Amino acid sequence: MNEATDRARQAGGGGAATDPGVGSPRKGERYRCVTCGMEVQVTADCHCEDPNMVHFHCCGKELRRA
């Protein structure tokens, strides 16, 4: 793991929380940080084998679908 990932895990209480309703990000979807308002837009579908994997973090928290 890299340093940024380690810091994010520590800030989130030691483990990444998952939102099982989010699934794999799809092209066109937007995700927003509830703390600072930073937002990302997905430009290509995710093809991860684990749809419950946490994909995006900011301010030590998982981004929420906007």
URSUL-V41592 format. One record per helix or strand of 3 or more residues. SS is the DSSP state (H for helix, E for strand). FROM is the first residue (numbers start at 1). TO is the last residue. If there is no record, write none. Layout:
# URSUL-V41592
ss=SS from=FROM to=TO
ss=SS from=FROM to=TO
This chain:
# URSUL-V41592
ss=H from=3 to=11
ss=E from=30 to=32
ss=E from=39 to=41
